[in-house]
Amino acid sequence: MLMLGMEDGLIAFVWVATVVSALGCVVFGGFMWNRGGDDSK
């Protein structure tokens, strides 16, 4: 990760974890978007 200016391995790990977490949220939201629910009254 030295190409991105991250000299410390911990900083690179946190950066990658943040990106993976954001992608996980998008995937989870996509799966749950049209999940059947009884919203009608």
C-alpha positions as CSV (number, residue, x, y, z in Angstrom):
1,M,0.0,0.0,0.0
2,L,3.0,2.2,-0.2
3,M,1.8,3.4,-3.6
4,L,-1.2,5.1,-1.9
5,G,1.0,6.9,0.6
6,M,0.3,4.5,3.4
7,E,3.5,3.6,5.1
8,D,2.0,2.0,8.2
9,G,0.4,-1.4,7.8
10,L,-2.3,-0.6,10.4
11,I,-3.4,2.5,8.4
12,A,-3.7,0.4,5.3
13,F,-5.7,-2.3,7.2
14,V,-8.1,0.3,8.6
15,W,-8.6,1.9,5.1
16,V,-9.3,-1.5,3.5
17,A,-11.7,-2.4,6.3
18,T,-13.6,0.9,5.8
19,V,-14.0,0.2,2.1
20,V,-15.0,-3.4,2.7
21,S,-17.5,-2.3,5.3
22,A,-19.1,0.3,3.0
23,L,-19.4,-2.3,0.2
24,G,-20.9,-4.7,2.7
25,C,-23.5,-2.1,3.6
26,V,-24.4,-1.6,0.0
27,V,-24.8,-5.3,-0.7
28,F,-26.8,-5.8,2.5
29,G,-29.1,-2.9,1.5
30,G,-29.5,-4.3,-1.9
31,F,-30.6,-7.7,-0.5
32,M,-33.0,-6.1,2.0
33,W,-34.4,-3.5,-0.4
34,N,-37.4,-5.5,-1.7
35,R,-37.7,-8.0,1.1
36,G,-41.4,-8.6,1.7
37,G,-42.9,-6.7,4.5
38,D,-46.4,-5.9,5.6
39,D,-46.4,-2.1,5.4
40,S,-50.1,-1.8,4.4
41,K,-52.7,-0.9,7.1
